[in-house]
Every structure is written in C-alpha cells, then in structure tokens.
Amino acid sequence: MEPGVGAAQHIRQVLLFFVFLEGSSVLATTWRYSVPEEMETGSSIANIIKDMDVGDLAARGARVIFDDYQPYLRLELETGNLLLNEKLDREALCSSSEPCILHFQVLLENPLQFFQAELLIEDINDHTPTFLEKLIFLNISESATPGTSFQMDDAQDLDIGMNGIQNYSISPNPYFYLKLKDSGKGRRYPELVLVRSLDREKEASNSLILTAMDGGSLPRSGTVLVQVVVLDVNDNAPEFERTLYEVQVPENSSVDSLVIKVSATDLDSGINGEISYSFSHISRDVQKTFEIHPTSGEVHLKRLLDFEVIQSYTINIQAIDGGGLSGKSAIIVQVTDVNDNPPEIVITSLMSSIPENGLSEMVVAVFSLRDQDSGENGRMMCSIEDKLPFLLKPTFKNFYTLVTEHPLDRESRAEYNITVMISDLGTPRLTTQHTITVHISDINDNAPAFTQTTYTMFVRENNSPALHIGTISATDSDLGSNAHITYSLLPPQDQRLALTSLISINADNGQLFALRALDYETLQAFEFRVGATDRGSPALSSQALVRVVVLDDNDNAPFVLYPMQNASAPCTELLPRAAEPGYLVTKVVAVDRDSGQNAWLSFQLLKATEPGLFSVWAHNGEVRTTRLLSERDVPKHRLLLLVKDNGDPPRSASVTLHLLVVDGFSQPYLPLPEVAHDSTQVDEEALTLYLVIALASVSSLFLLSVLLFVGVRLCRRARAASLSGYSEPDGHFSSHLVDVSGAGTLSQSYQYEVCLTGMSDSNDIRFLKPVSQP
C-alpha cells in the first residue's frame, strides 16, 4: 500500500471512531497484557473472547487499533486470540522510559462497542554495556601526588533496571585503583585514584582495561582500553647516540644527497622532548658544503665534493630540546676518491715531420701522463695501435717516448695519425685519447717510371713540320722537386740516324714532335730512346724506347715496268693468227712505291682497235684474246690500258700496246713454201726480220731497265735499313714491290724465258713461256 493511501485510511478510521463514540458505549475497564520483548512473531498473548465476553468477533467486525496506528498485534476473529504481528524491541519503542506500555483499543462495530487495553513490553538483558570510545586517553603529569583521583567516562547499556550497568572494575596495576561515585540520578561513574608517583622516563604510559558489568540473569560486560599517558617535565638533556660519527662520502655525490642522519634522544616528552639539531662552531668550508635539517637530523650536501681539494671534514653538531637543555657530538666526513678525473697527456716534445730514411727508433714525441685521482683510480696504462710502425717506450716515472720501429717509406704512407690511448685502472675505467700527426718528409729515393717501357707512335708520311706525334709520360713517387720530371732525347746508338733533325721533345710534358715531313718510301720506321730525369739531389732517371712507324700515303702513281713507255721505238707484240680464245698475248707489269691498299693495282682496257677481240685481266694485267682471229681482222692492233691503284684518292697510269698479227708464229719449224717467192712475200719476210730485230732490241732494253731499277731499289733499301736498324731480305725485287696476295703486278711465281731461234729459216722467236718457280 502506498504511504498516502495508508494515511487516508487511518484518518478515515479516526473519524469513524469519533462518530461511533457518540452513539456507542465505551467500557471504563482497561485490560492489561504484558509480553517480553523479542518474543517470536505469532505468539499468543491473550484471548479477547474469554477476557471480554464479546461473542462472535467476525459477526461484530472486531478490530485492534493502537494509538500510533502500528499493527503490533493482530486478532484472530475465529478464535479470539490476540497474536504478535512482529517482534517487539523495547529499546526501539520506548528507549530508556520505564515502564514501556503500548495503548490500544478493541473496536466492535455491530453493535458499536470499545474496549480499552494496554500492552506492557517487559525488558530482557539483550544488550551489552558499551563505552562511547574504543580507547580512552588519560594524561597525568609525572609530578601528580598519590591520592589524586581522575574521573573516567562511564559505559552505556540500553537495558534498564537490573539489566542495566551495575558495577565497574579495573585491571590490576601498581599505580591505580578504581572507585565508583554516584552521579545523584541513580547512576554511578568510575574514578581512577593514584596510588604512587609516576616517572615518565621510566614508564611513559600505562595501559589499563576498564570493565563495565550489568545485573542480568546472564550478566553481560563491556571493556575499554585506558591509556594513561604520563606528562613530562624537563628534567633530562638530549643525548646523541654516539659521541663521534664517522662517515665516508664519495666525491661524486650529488648536491642535496644525504650524508648521514644523526639522532639524539631526550627522556622528556612534549616540548621538553622536542629536539632541534644544528651545527656548532664550524668552519667556513663546512658551512658552504653541508647543511643539517633541524628536525630530522639529516645532514645533506650543499655543493659538490672534490677529493682532490679536501679529503676530510670535521663537523660539530648539537641537539637542543624545548626546555633549553642541549647535547653535543661531532661528525668526521671522509671524502672517498672516485674515478672522476680522466687521464691527461702533456706533450713535452714533438717532431711533426721526420725523413723517410730515418734510422730505427728515431724519437718522434716525448710526453707525460697525469691523473688527479689516487690509488687504482690514478694508475694509468698507455698504448698505441699495434699495426703502426711506432713503439712506446716508458722512460722516467710517467714519461713516455714515441719512436719509430723501422725506417719509413713516404711513398707507402705519407702521414700517420697515431692515437695514444691512456686508460686508468679505476672503476669504471676512464680513457683519454690523443692523436699525434706525423708527416713523413720526402727524399729522392724513387727514379721516374715511364707508364710504358716501349711507346709505338704512328705518323702518316708527308706530315706537316712540327706535328705532334705523341706524348710520353713518366711518374715519380717522390714529392716536390724530387718528383719534377724533365724529358730528353737520348743519343741514338746508330750515329747515322739524324735524330735531332727528325724529332724534338718538350722537356716539361714529354710531347714529341716531327720536325720535318717524313717519306714512307724512304724511311718506314725508326727507334730512339728517351730519358726522364727528376730534380732531386742526386738526380735519378729512367729510359724508355720509342718506335715511330711511318704510315704510307697514296703519293705515288703506278709505274709500268713492261712494256717500257719511254723507249725510242714503241714495243710491238706478235700475235699468231691461229691463236685460240684465251691466248696470252702479253702481260702488263706495273709497280707502285706505296704499300698496302695504296699498292693494290687493277688493270682496265680503255681502248682497242678491234673492240671485243682482247680483254685484260683486272688483277694481273694479262692481255688475252677473247675469240679466234679471222681474215677480216686487221693485222695491226693498238690497245690503251689503264693501271690504277686502290688508294684514296686513287692514282693511275696508262700504257699503250702495239700488236701485230702474224701467221705461223711460235711453231718449232716452218716448212718452205713450195711456190716461188713473189715480191710481196719477199717484202713480208723482210718485215718479219725487222720485227724480230726490234723485238730482240726491246727485250734487251727491258732486261737492262729491270736490272737497273732493281739495283737502284736495293741501294735505297740498304741505306734505309742502315738508318732504321733493320735490313730487308735479299732478292731480285724488294718485298714492297710484290703483291703477295697475287692481285698485284708481277708475281714471284712467274719468270719469263726469252730466246731467239737463229736456226729457223722463218726467223721465229720462242717467247713468253711461263716457267713455274720451284
């Protein structure tokens, strides 16, 4: 049911009650009932039907109404039993009031009738005596006299009467006993009475147990701890734990770090036992370095310590209590060394440059070591890298000498950065590194070295004077003037070679120049030596071989050896009329003083009296017939041939051939004609004789010219060989006049046999028979 609805119903019941009261009878008798508190719900406390003689309760609409409208009881209409509707707690309903009575009415509606009744709640011992505080502090001065009493807080018990508190007791102790005192309202409270004097320095407090007991059939009790605190009087001076404190502090301790905590005790308490710490008669160094906390006695650093400056401090301290009494002590602070100073190196002597040819163990540097720490922290080790050609030698105390292990070579290494590593033996180890730079000075111990032992340079003939043909180069591993190289031409071994008229050299950069135009046909190659000299003292030099190869240029036109073109009479070749196609009429022989493709000759028939009768082989100059001769062909033929080399641009020469067609030529025997010789035949025979004589003369001149030409070439060849140091192979013709590939002019595989048949009546010539060379 909602609270508002319940309240409305209660108001409506009260109104009905007063309305009924006007027209009903109210009995003056009051029925009294009692029930112990905490009785179980549903317990029967009375029977209304028996007590009030009211008949049928259900028919009459009987109800139970309490003054506070709480349903403490409920009525069984069938039996008339009045039952507990809930457990009743006397302390909750009536607190400390006595007696605890709840008033209620029994209402009968038909006819309307009221019965007054009351319910007495009887107390049971269901509560234990309790103190308001769990711990009671009682402050008593140590100067209090025996017999003095001290009032204590009493305990509380919600029960009443004999169930309430009836007595107090105190735990046994040598200083107090308990006395109960009446408060005038039926309640008693306890008091502690001092039996003998207290001494706070001996016993600063006493713990007592105060017990309160009620008078129930089963007594209950409650206790509280009473802490008797003895109040002090200033009858004791502070005393330090030790008359002298000794402490070791590392020098690397940070500012505000704790040095030591001193402690003094005062048997007094309160303000008399409150101690304040301070320094007493201290030096300025102590005042600047340390501070003491006035309450805790902690001594802290105000600034950093330095073992190397001050190793020990003496600090006088005092402790003063609130009453003015004081105690004194002293602190000796020993500053312990830590490895906080790295080793130092001091260079006494240093040679920044040493010659590369210096002797072994040459002194490079002298230096000393220093470490401001002490003990193991001040011991040092010194070393350098193992792979360097230097040694460290200890000399005197902390002095060391840096010397060379063996002679040095500047060309291998011109500078050394020597790192000297110094480490102390502290924990952790501190290391210092110092780099000493040593320069190796140069001496002239390296001769110039050419980049090549032999230089080959190519020059095309007919070059312009002062032409740069190449450069020689040499290097010198030394420095400065020791590496400054001068180039020169060395005198040739063959004094016949006029080297100074052919070549010049730039002394500074080694450039070579051709002083005049070279002719390949005169000088194909030559060699000479060059020198490179430095400017050291003494000067060193070296040599290299230079070979100059002259390259051919197409500056010579082909020269026709056969048939000779400068003869007084033209050369006439004989051609048998019975010659078969492909018959070799003659061979044009030509040479070219150039070489290579410039000397490759080709032959071409430019003009012929009878076109199509003759052809020229392009590569060997052979003139052959292309068909059979007929009676209609003219007896005399004139051929114009072109001889051209393969140069760029090509050069050429022309040659003219005269051919005479004859009958029966080249037969071993010509029979006499059976008919008589007429005048025409006589003329022809005379002409044949003239031709034979002319052919013999031409052949003789040709052979003489060939021999003369070969002799001239051999002389030139010998002179060129003497100039260049090389000789040409012996033979009838120079090798450069021969086309080895067979595409040139006169092959070495051919010789020509020319002979006259003087016994022949026809005066024939057996001519141009190729003979294979074995």
Disulfide bonds with the S-S distance in Angstrom:
Cys94-Cys100 1.76
